[in-house]
Amino acid sequence: MTVTITEEQREAADNLRIFNNAIRMAAYQGLHVKVNLLQMHRTKGPTPVPQVDVLAKL
């Protein structure tokens, strides 16, 4: 089975990889990184939509 992804999906996946690498780099540099997964509910479109809250401090 072949799965075809759109350009928008490909760009979103690339952005998630960049985001993940940025969090990893912050932790490697000694920052305490706290990540919370939230849910945003919308009146239109897919719901719930995952949202991420990130805090990094020394």
Predicted model as a PDB file, atoms N, CA, C, CB and O in Angstrom, pLDDT in the B-factor column:
MODEL        1                                                                  
ATOM      1  N   MET A   1       0.841  -1.179   0.000  1.00 78.00           N  
ATOM      2  CA  MET A   1       0.000   0.000   0.000  1.00 78.00           C  
ATOM      3  C   MET A   1       0.884   1.239   0.000  1.00 78.00           C  
ATOM      4  CB  MET A   1      -0.955   0.000   1.215  1.00 78.00           C  
ATOM      5  O   MET A   1       1.789   1.354   0.826  1.00 78.00           O  
ATOM      6  N   THR A   2       0.637   2.143  -0.893  1.00 84.00           N  
ATOM      7  CA  THR A   2       1.394   3.380  -0.995  1.00 84.00           C  
ATOM      8  C   THR A   2       0.588   4.513  -0.379  1.00 84.00           C  
ATOM      9  CB  THR A   2       1.748   3.693  -2.468  1.00 84.00           C  
ATOM     10  O   THR A   2      -0.588   4.701  -0.691  1.00 84.00           O  
ATOM     11  N   VAL A   3       1.243   5.269   0.504  1.00 83.00           N  
ATOM     12  CA  VAL A   3       0.599   6.412   1.129  1.00 83.00           C  
ATOM     13  C   VAL A   3       1.165   7.673   0.505  1.00 83.00           C  
ATOM     14  CB  VAL A   3       0.803   6.407   2.673  1.00 83.00           C  
ATOM     15  O   VAL A   3       2.378   7.878   0.491  1.00 83.00           O  
ATOM     16  N   THR A   4       0.295   8.507  -0.006  1.00 91.00           N  
ATOM     17  CA  THR A   4       0.710   9.762  -0.618  1.00 91.00           C  
ATOM     18  C   THR A   4       0.427  10.891   0.368  1.00 91.00           C  
ATOM     19  CB  THR A   4      -0.025  10.002  -1.979  1.00 91.00           C  
ATOM     20  O   THR A   4      -0.686  11.023   0.878  1.00 91.00           O  
ATOM     21  N   ILE A   5       1.449  11.700   0.627  1.00 90.00           N  
ATOM     22  CA  ILE A   5       1.252  12.839   1.519  1.00 90.00           C  
ATOM     23  C   ILE A   5       1.319  14.129   0.709  1.00 90.00           C  
ATOM     24  CB  ILE A   5       2.313  12.847   2.656  1.00 90.00           C  
ATOM     25  O   ILE A   5       1.996  14.213  -0.316  1.00 90.00           O  
ATOM     26  N   THR A   6       0.602  15.119   1.198  1.00 95.00           N  
ATOM     27  CA  THR A   6       0.573  16.401   0.501  1.00 95.00           C  
ATOM     28  C   THR A   6       1.827  17.202   0.852  1.00 95.00           C  
ATOM     29  CB  THR A   6      -0.709  17.201   0.867  1.00 95.00           C  
ATOM     30  O   THR A   6       2.563  16.860   1.778  1.00 95.00           O  
ATOM     31  N   GLU A   7       2.048  18.252   0.106  1.00 96.00           N  
ATOM     32  CA  GLU A   7       3.180  19.140   0.386  1.00 96.00           C  
ATOM     33  C   GLU A   7       3.036  19.779   1.757  1.00 96.00           C  
ATOM     34  CB  GLU A   7       3.297  20.227  -0.692  1.00 96.00           C  
ATOM     35  O   GLU A   7       4.026  19.966   2.464  1.00 96.00           O  
ATOM     36  N   GLU A   8       1.807  20.114   2.138  1.00 95.00           N  
ATOM     37  CA  GLU A   8       1.575  20.698   3.455  1.00 95.00           C  
ATOM     38  C   GLU A   8       1.909  19.702   4.570  1.00 95.00           C  
ATOM     39  CB  GLU A   8       0.118  21.161   3.579  1.00 95.00           C  
ATOM     40  O   GLU A   8       2.488  20.081   5.588  1.00 95.00           O  
ATOM     41  N   GLN A   9       1.548  18.440   4.379  1.00 94.00           N  
ATOM     42  CA  GLN A   9       1.874  17.410   5.371  1.00 94.00           C  
ATOM     43  C   GLN A   9       3.383  17.200   5.467  1.00 94.00           C  
ATOM     44  CB  GLN A   9       1.180  16.084   5.015  1.00 94.00           C  
ATOM     45  O   GLN A   9       3.924  17.018   6.558  1.00 94.00           O  
ATOM     46  N   ARG A  10       4.054  17.228   4.327  1.00 96.00           N  
ATOM     47  CA  ARG A  10       5.510  17.077   4.315  1.00 96.00           C  
ATOM     48  C   ARG A  10       6.176  18.244   5.048  1.00 96.00           C  
ATOM     49  CB  ARG A  10       6.032  16.987   2.863  1.00 96.00           C  
ATOM     50  O   ARG A  10       7.111  18.045   5.823  1.00 96.00           O  
ATOM     51  N   GLU A  11       5.688  19.457   4.796  1.00 97.00           N  
ATOM     52  CA  GLU A  11       6.234  20.640   5.461  1.00 97.00           C  
ATOM     53  C   GLU A  11       5.972  20.571   6.972  1.00 97.00           C  
ATOM     54  CB  GLU A  11       5.617  21.931   4.863  1.00 97.00           C  
ATOM     55  O   GLU A  11       6.843  20.923   7.767  1.00 97.00           O  
ATOM     56  N   ALA A  12       4.786  20.124   7.363  1.00 94.00           N  
ATOM     57  CA  ALA A  12       4.460  19.992   8.781  1.00 94.00           C  
ATOM     58  C   ALA A  12       5.386  18.981   9.455  1.00 94.00           C  
ATOM     59  CB  ALA A  12       2.990  19.569   8.959  1.00 94.00           C  
ATOM     60  O   ALA A  12       5.855  19.220  10.568  1.00 94.00           O  
ATOM     61  N   ALA A  13       5.653  17.865   8.797  1.00 96.00           N  
ATOM     62  CA  ALA A  13       6.563  16.853   9.351  1.00 96.00           C  
ATOM     63  C   ALA A  13       7.969  17.424   9.500  1.00 96.00           C  
ATOM     64  CB  ALA A  13       6.592  15.594   8.454  1.00 96.00           C  
ATOM     65  O   ALA A  13       8.629  17.182  10.510  1.00 96.00           O  
ATOM     66  N   ASP A  14       8.429  18.172   8.517  1.00 98.00           N  
ATOM     67  CA  ASP A  14       9.744  18.804   8.603  1.00 98.00           C  
ATOM     68  C   ASP A  14       9.804  19.800   9.759  1.00 98.00           C  
ATOM     69  CB  ASP A  14      10.083  19.506   7.285  1.00 98.00           C  
ATOM     70  O   ASP A  14      10.799  19.856  10.482  1.00 98.00           O  
ATOM     71  N   ASN A  15       8.746  20.584   9.934  1.00 97.00           N  
ATOM     72  CA  ASN A  15       8.695  21.543  11.037  1.00 97.00           C  
ATOM     73  C   ASN A  15       8.731  20.845  12.387  1.00 97.00           C  
ATOM     74  CB  ASN A  15       7.445  22.403  10.934  1.00 97.00           C  
ATOM     75  O   ASN A  15       9.365  21.339  13.319  1.00 97.00           O  
ATOM     76  N   LEU A  16       8.060  19.702  12.507  1.00 95.00           N  
ATOM     77  CA  LEU A  16       8.096  18.946  13.758  1.00 95.00           C  
ATOM     78  C   LEU A  16       9.494  18.412  14.053  1.00 95.00           C  
ATOM     79  CB  LEU A  16       7.101  17.792  13.704  1.00 95.00           C  
ATOM     80  O   LEU A  16       9.923  18.397  15.206  1.00 95.00           O  
ATOM     81  N   ARG A  17      10.200  17.975  13.019  1.00 97.00           N  
ATOM     82  CA  ARG A  17      11.589  17.514  13.216  1.00 97.00           C  
ATOM     83  C   ARG A  17      12.484  18.659  13.691  1.00 97.00           C  
ATOM     84  CB  ARG A  17      12.152  16.914  11.904  1.00 97.00           C  
ATOM     85  O   ARG A  17      13.322  18.475  14.574  1.00 97.00           O  
ATOM     86  N   ILE A  18      12.303  19.837  13.101  1.00 98.00           N  
ATOM     87  CA  ILE A  18      13.078  21.014  13.514  1.00 98.00           C  
ATOM     88  C   ILE A  18      12.766  21.361  14.967  1.00 98.00           C  
ATOM     89  CB  ILE A  18      12.774  22.225  12.592  1.00 98.00           C  
ATOM     90  O   ILE A  18      13.676  21.636  15.749  1.00 98.00           O  
ATOM     91  N   PHE A  19      11.485  21.350  15.331  1.00 96.00           N  
ATOM     92  CA  PHE A  19      11.053  21.641  16.690  1.00 96.00           C  
ATOM     93  C   PHE A  19      11.653  20.634  17.676  1.00 96.00           C  
ATOM     94  CB  PHE A  19       9.519  21.627  16.778  1.00 96.00           C  
ATOM     95  O   PHE A  19      12.157  21.019  18.731  1.00 96.00           O  
ATOM     96  N   ASN A  20      11.596  19.359  17.332  1.00 96.00           N  
ATOM     97  CA  ASN A  20      12.161  18.315  18.185  1.00 96.00           C  
ATOM     98  C   ASN A  20      13.665  18.500  18.366  1.00 96.00           C  
ATOM     99  CB  ASN A  20      11.871  16.934  17.596  1.00 96.00           C  
ATOM    100  O   ASN A  20      14.176  18.358  19.477  1.00 96.00           O  
ATOM    101  N   ASN A  21      14.364  18.811  17.301  1.00 97.00           N  
ATOM    102  CA  ASN A  21      15.812  19.039  17.394  1.00 97.00           C  
ATOM    103  C   ASN A  21      16.135  20.257  18.253  1.00 97.00           C  
ATOM    104  CB  ASN A  21      16.411  19.217  15.997  1.00 97.00           C  
ATOM    105  O   ASN A  21      17.128  20.252  18.981  1.00 97.00           O  
ATOM    106  N   ALA A  22      15.306  21.304  18.176  1.00 96.00           N  
ATOM    107  CA  ALA A  22      15.531  22.497  18.990  1.00 96.00           C  
ATOM    108  C   ALA A  22      15.356  22.178  20.476  1.00 96.00           C  
ATOM    109  CB  ALA A  22      14.569  23.624  18.570  1.00 96.00           C  
ATOM    110  O   ALA A  22      16.134  22.652  21.305  1.00 96.00           O  
ATOM    111  N   ILE A  23      14.354  21.389  20.815  1.00 95.00           N  
ATOM    112  CA  ILE A  23      14.158  20.984  22.215  1.00 95.00           C  
ATOM    113  C   ILE A  23      15.328  20.142  22.693  1.00 95.00           C  
ATOM    114  CB  ILE A  23      12.841  20.200  22.379  1.00 95.00           C  
ATOM    115  O   ILE A  23      15.839  20.348  23.794  1.00 95.00           O  
ATOM    116  N   ARG A  24      15.748  19.204  21.875  1.00 96.00           N  
ATOM    117  CA  ARG A  24      16.879  18.334  22.236  1.00 96.00           C  
ATOM    118  C   ARG A  24      18.149  19.162  22.440  1.00 96.00           C  
ATOM    119  CB  ARG A  24      17.111  17.260  21.140  1.00 96.00           C  
ATOM    120  O   ARG A  24      18.887  18.930  23.398  1.00 96.00           O  
ATOM    121  N   MET A  25      18.413  20.122  21.555  1.00 97.00           N  
ATOM    122  CA  MET A  25      19.603  20.957  21.663  1.00 97.00           C  
ATOM    123  C   MET A  25      19.566  21.800  22.934  1.00 97.00           C  
ATOM    124  CB  MET A  25      19.733  21.859  20.434  1.00 97.00           C  
ATOM    125  O   MET A  25      20.586  21.961  23.603  1.00 97.00           O  
ATOM    126  N   ALA A  26      18.399  22.336  23.268  1.00 96.00           N  
ATOM    127  CA  ALA A  26      18.272  23.135  24.495  1.00 96.00           C  
ATOM    128  C   ALA A  26      18.608  22.273  25.720  1.00 96.00           C  
ATOM    129  CB  ALA A  26      16.831  23.723  24.621  1.00 96.00           C  
ATOM    130  O   ALA A  26      19.298  22.733  26.631  1.00 96.00           O  
ATOM    131  N   ALA A  27      18.132  21.050  25.742  1.00 95.00           N  
ATOM    132  CA  ALA A  27      18.429  20.146  26.864  1.00 95.00           C  
ATOM    133  C   ALA A  27      19.920  19.807  26.902  1.00 95.00           C  
ATOM    134  CB  ALA A  27      17.590  18.848  26.754  1.00 95.00           C  
ATOM    135  O   ALA A  27      20.519  19.775  27.978  1.00 95.00           O  
ATOM    136  N   TYR A  28      20.519  19.556  25.745  1.00 97.00           N  
ATOM    137  CA  TYR A  28      21.962  19.266  25.699  1.00 97.00           C  
ATOM    138  C   TYR A  28      22.796  20.433  26.189  1.00 97.00           C  
ATOM    139  CB  TYR A  28      22.381  18.905  24.286  1.00 97.00           C  
ATOM    140  O   TYR A  28      23.877  20.236  26.744  1.00 97.00           O  
ATOM    141  N   GLN A  29      22.294  21.669  25.984  1.00 97.00           N  
ATOM    142  CA  GLN A  29      23.028  22.853  26.399  1.00 97.00           C  
ATOM    143  C   GLN A  29      22.802  23.191  27.871  1.00 97.00           C  
ATOM    144  CB  GLN A  29      22.634  24.027  25.537  1.00 97.00           C  
ATOM    145  O   GLN A  29      23.296  24.209  28.355  1.00 97.00           O  
ATOM    146  N   GLY A  30      22.062  22.351  28.581  1.00 97.00           N  
ATOM    147  CA  GLY A  30      21.913  22.519  30.009  1.00 97.00           C  
ATOM    148  C   GLY A  30      20.628  23.188  30.474  1.00 97.00           C  
ATOM    149  O   GLY A  30      20.467  23.455  31.665  1.00 97.00           O  
ATOM    150  N   LEU A  31      19.720  23.460  29.559  1.00 97.00           N  
ATOM    151  CA  LEU A  31      18.453  24.048  29.963  1.00 97.00           C  
ATOM    152  C   LEU A  31      17.506  22.946  30.440  1.00 97.00           C  
ATOM    153  CB  LEU A  31      17.823  24.849  28.796  1.00 97.00           C  
ATOM    154  O   LEU A  31      17.506  21.835  29.909  1.00 97.00           O  
ATOM    155  N   HIS A  32      16.705  23.274  31.444  1.00 97.00           N  
ATOM    156  CA  HIS A  32      15.662  22.354  31.892  1.00 97.00           C  
ATOM    157  C   HIS A  32      14.455  22.616  30.997  1.00 97.00           C  
ATOM    158  CB  HIS A  32      15.310  22.549  33.436  1.00 97.00           C  
ATOM    159  O   HIS A  32      13.899  23.715  31.004  1.00 97.00           O  
ATOM    160  N   VAL A  33      14.056  21.621  30.236  1.00 96.00           N  
ATOM    161  CA  VAL A  33      12.964  21.788  29.272  1.00 96.00           C  
ATOM    162  C   VAL A  33      11.731  21.045  29.780  1.00 96.00           C  
ATOM    163  CB  VAL A  33      13.377  21.268  27.856  1.00 96.00           C  
ATOM    164  O   VAL A  33      11.786  19.857  30.095  1.00 96.00           O  
ATOM    165  N   LYS A  34      10.625  21.773  29.852  1.00 96.00           N  
ATOM    166  CA  LYS A  34       9.360  21.178  30.269  1.00 96.00           C  
ATOM    167  C   LYS A  34       8.384  21.319  29.102  1.00 96.00           C  
ATOM    168  CB  LYS A  34       8.798  21.862  31.580  1.00 96.00           C  
ATOM    169  O   LYS A  34       8.168  22.419  28.593  1.00 96.00           O  
ATOM    170  N   VAL A  35       7.802  20.208  28.687  1.00 94.00           N  
ATOM    171  CA  VAL A  35       6.878  20.194  27.562  1.00 94.00           C  
ATOM    172  C   VAL A  35       5.535  19.658  28.047  1.00 94.00           C  
ATOM    173  CB  VAL A  35       7.435  19.333  26.382  1.00 94.00           C  
ATOM    174  O   VAL A  35       5.465  18.578  28.633  1.00 94.00           O  
ATOM    175  N   ASN A  36       4.474  20.417  27.802  1.00 96.00           N  
ATOM    176  CA  ASN A  36       3.121  19.998  28.149  1.00 96.00           C  
ATOM    177  C   ASN A  36       2.296  19.888  26.878  1.00 96.00           C  
ATOM    178  CB  ASN A  36       2.467  20.990  29.149  1.00 96.00           C  
ATOM    179  O   ASN A  36       2.321  20.781  26.030  1.00 96.00           O  
ATOM    180  N   LEU A  37       1.569  18.795  26.753  1.00 95.00           N  
ATOM    181  CA  LEU A  37       0.667  18.613  25.623  1.00 95.00           C  
ATOM    182  C   LEU A  37      -0.721  19.078  26.036  1.00 95.00           C  
ATOM    183  CB  LEU A  37       0.642  17.127  25.148  1.00 95.00           C  
ATOM    184  O   LEU A  37      -1.285  18.593  27.017  1.00 95.00           O  
ATOM    185  N   LEU A  38      -1.264  20.023  25.278  1.00 94.00           N  
ATOM    186  CA  LEU A  38      -2.580  20.591  25.550  1.00 94.00           C  
ATOM    187  C   LEU A  38      -3.519  20.226  24.405  1.00 94.00           C  
ATOM    188  CB  LEU A  38      -2.499  22.138  25.732  1.00 94.00           C  
ATOM    189  O   LEU A  38      -3.076  19.763  23.354  1.00 94.00           O  
ATOM    190  N   GLN A  39      -4.803  20.434  24.612  1.00 92.00           N  
ATOM    191  CA  GLN A  39      -5.777  20.221  23.551  1.00 92.00           C  
ATOM    192  C   GLN A  39      -6.584  21.490  23.346  1.00 92.00           C  
ATOM    193  CB  GLN A  39      -6.705  19.031  23.881  1.00 92.00           C  
ATOM    194  O   GLN A  39      -7.121  22.059  24.296  1.00 92.00           O  
ATOM    195  N   MET A  40      -6.662  21.926  22.101  1.00 90.00           N  
ATOM    196  CA  MET A  40      -7.427  23.109  21.751  1.00 90.00           C  
ATOM    197  C   MET A  40      -8.678  22.636  21.012  1.00 90.00           C  
ATOM    198  CB  MET A  40      -6.578  24.110  20.879  1.00 90.00           C  
ATOM    199  O   MET A  40      -8.583  21.855  20.065  1.00 90.00           O  
ATOM    200  N   HIS A  41      -9.827  23.100  21.433  1.00 89.00           N  
ATOM    201  CA  HIS A  41     -11.083  22.727  20.788  1.00 89.00           C  
ATOM    202  C   HIS A  41     -11.540  23.871  19.900  1.00 89.00           C  
ATOM    203  CB  HIS A  41     -12.173  22.374  21.838  1.00 89.00           C  
ATOM    204  O   HIS A  41     -11.544  25.032  20.309  1.00 89.00           O  
ATOM    205  N   ARG A  42     -11.926  23.523  18.673  1.00 85.00           N  
ATOM    206  CA  ARG A  42     -12.350  24.525  17.702  1.00 85.00           C  
ATOM    207  C   ARG A  42     -13.784  24.257  17.269  1.00 85.00           C  
ATOM    208  CB  ARG A  42     -11.411  24.535  16.480  1.00 85.00           C  
ATOM    209  O   ARG A  42     -14.280  23.137  17.392  1.00 85.00           O  
ATOM    210  N   THR A  43     -14.442  25.288  16.763  1.00 86.00           N  
ATOM    211  CA  THR A  43     -15.804  25.108  16.269  1.00 86.00           C  
ATOM    212  C   THR A  43     -15.815  24.559  14.852  1.00 86.00           C  
ATOM    213  CB  THR A  43     -16.563  26.424  16.320  1.00 86.00           C  
ATOM    214  O   THR A  43     -16.784  23.922  14.441  1.00 86.00           O  
ATOM    215  N   LYS A  44     -14.738  24.803  14.096  1.00 86.00           N  
ATOM    216  CA  LYS A  44     -14.632  24.296  12.729  1.00 86.00           C  
ATOM    217  C   LYS A  44     -13.366  23.472  12.593  1.00 86.00           C  
ATOM    218  CB  LYS A  44     -14.640  25.455  11.702  1.00 86.00           C  
ATOM    219  O   LYS A  44     -12.376  23.722  13.280  1.00 86.00           O  
ATOM    220  N   GLY A  45     -13.400  22.500  11.716  1.00 82.00           N  
ATOM    221  CA  GLY A  45     -12.221  21.686  11.445  1.00 82.00           C  
ATOM    222  C   GLY A  45     -12.041  20.589  12.475  1.00 82.00           C  
ATOM    223  O   GLY A  45     -12.900  20.364  13.328  1.00 82.00           O  
ATOM    224  N   PRO A  46     -10.914  19.915  12.380  1.00 81.00           N  
ATOM    225  CA  PRO A  46     -10.674  18.793  13.295  1.00 81.00           C  
ATOM    226  C   PRO A  46     -10.564  19.273  14.742  1.00 81.00           C  
ATOM    227  CB  PRO A  46      -9.396  18.038  12.894  1.00 81.00           C  
ATOM    228  O   PRO A  46      -9.958  20.307  15.021  1.00 81.00           O  
ATOM    229  N   THR A  47     -11.144  18.525  15.633  1.00 82.00           N  
ATOM    230  CA  THR A  47     -11.062  18.866  17.049  1.00 82.00           C  
ATOM    231  C   THR A  47     -10.993  17.584  17.845  1.00 82.00           C  
ATOM    232  CB  THR A  47     -12.271  19.734  17.499  1.00 82.00           C  
ATOM    233  O   THR A  47     -11.653  16.630  17.433  1.00 82.00           O  
ATOM    234  N   PRO A  48     -10.280  17.457  18.920  1.00 89.00           N  
ATOM    235  CA  PRO A  48      -9.397  18.488  19.449  1.00 89.00           C  
ATOM    236  C   PRO A  48      -8.093  18.566  18.652  1.00 89.00           C  
ATOM    237  CB  PRO A  48      -9.097  18.221  20.923  1.00 89.00           C  
ATOM    238  O   PRO A  48      -7.656  17.592  18.039  1.00 89.00           O  
ATOM    239  N   VAL A  49      -7.499  19.733  18.681  1.00 89.00           N  
ATOM    240  CA  VAL A  49      -6.229  19.976  18.000  1.00 89.00           C  
ATOM    241  C   VAL A  49      -5.127  19.978  19.062  1.00 89.00           C  
ATOM    242  CB  VAL A  49      -6.255  21.334  17.194  1.00 89.00           C  
ATOM    243  O   VAL A  49      -5.203  20.744  20.023  1.00 89.00           O  
ATOM    244  N   PRO A  50      -4.103  19.129  18.901  1.00 89.00           N  
ATOM    245  CA  PRO A  50      -3.027  19.144  19.891  1.00 89.00           C  
ATOM    246  C   PRO A  50      -2.241  20.452  19.844  1.00 89.00           C  
ATOM    247  CB  PRO A  50      -2.087  17.963  19.665  1.00 89.00           C  
ATOM    248  O   PRO A  50      -1.983  20.997  18.771  1.00 89.00           O  
ATOM    249  N   GLN A  51      -1.871  20.937  21.004  1.00 92.00           N  
ATOM    250  CA  GLN A  51      -1.063  22.139  21.125  1.00 92.00           C  
ATOM    251  C   GLN A  51       0.021  21.847  22.153  1.00 92.00           C  
ATOM    252  CB  GLN A  51      -1.930  23.388  21.535  1.00 92.00           C  
ATOM    253  O   GLN A  51      -0.211  21.108  23.110  1.00 92.00           O  
ATOM    254  N   VAL A  52       1.191  22.417  21.962  1.00 93.00           N  
ATOM    255  CA  VAL A  52       2.326  22.162  22.843  1.00 93.00           C  
ATOM    256  C   VAL A  52       2.714  23.436  23.552  1.00 93.00           C  
ATOM    257  CB  VAL A  52       3.522  21.599  22.060  1.00 93.00           C  
ATOM    258  O   VAL A  52       2.832  24.494  22.935  1.00 93.00           O  
ATOM    259  N   ASP A  53       2.914  23.329  24.867  1.00 95.00           N  
ATOM    260  CA  ASP A  53       3.418  24.435  25.669  1.00 95.00           C  
ATOM    261  C   ASP A  53       4.820  24.047  26.125  1.00 95.00           C  
ATOM    262  CB  ASP A  53       2.472  24.753  26.895  1.00 95.00           C  
ATOM    263  O   ASP A  53       4.998  23.005  26.755  1.00 95.00           O  
ATOM    264  N   VAL A  54       5.809  24.868  25.814  1.00 95.00           N  
ATOM    265  CA  VAL A  54       7.207  24.538  26.125  1.00 95.00           C  
ATOM    266  C   VAL A  54       7.804  25.628  26.998  1.00 95.00           C  
ATOM    267  CB  VAL A  54       8.045  24.364  24.828  1.00 95.00           C  
ATOM    268  O   VAL A  54       7.631  26.817  26.733  1.00 95.00           O  
ATOM    269  N   LEU A  55       8.511  25.207  28.048  1.00 95.00           N  
ATOM    270  CA  LEU A  55       9.218  26.120  28.936  1.00 95.00           C  
ATOM    271  C   LEU A  55      10.648  25.630  29.056  1.00 95.00           C  
ATOM    272  CB  LEU A  55       8.528  26.213  30.339  1.00 95.00           C  
ATOM    273  O   LEU A  55      10.881  24.449  29.311  1.00 95.00           O  
ATOM    274  N   ALA A  56      11.599  26.520  28.876  1.00 94.00           N  
ATOM    275  CA  ALA A  56      13.011  26.178  29.029  1.00 94.00           C  
ATOM    276  C   ALA A  56      13.644  27.201  29.953  1.00 94.00           C  
ATOM    277  CB  ALA A  56      13.746  26.135  27.649  1.00 94.00           C  
ATOM    278  O   ALA A  56      13.536  28.407  29.732  1.00 94.00           O  
ATOM    279  N   LYS A  57      14.309  26.705  30.994  1.00 95.00           N  
ATOM    280  CA  LYS A  57      14.988  27.613  31.924  1.00 95.00           C  
ATOM    281  C   LYS A  57      16.248  26.950  32.456  1.00 95.00           C  
ATOM    282  CB  LYS A  57      14.053  28.016  33.094  1.00 95.00           C  
ATOM    283  O   LYS A  57      16.433  25.739  32.334  1.00 95.00           O  
ATOM    284  N   LEU A  58      17.112  27.773  33.051  1.00 92.00           N  
ATOM    285  CA  LEU A  58      18.360  27.259  33.600  1.00 92.00           C  
ATOM    286  C   LEU A  58      18.137  26.420  34.826  1.00 92.00           C  
ATOM    287  CB  LEU A  58      19.288  28.384  33.926  1.00 92.00           C  
ATOM    288  O   LEU A  58      19.095  25.912  35.409  1.00 92.00           O  
TER     289      LEU A  58                                                      
ENDMDL                                                                          
END                                                                             
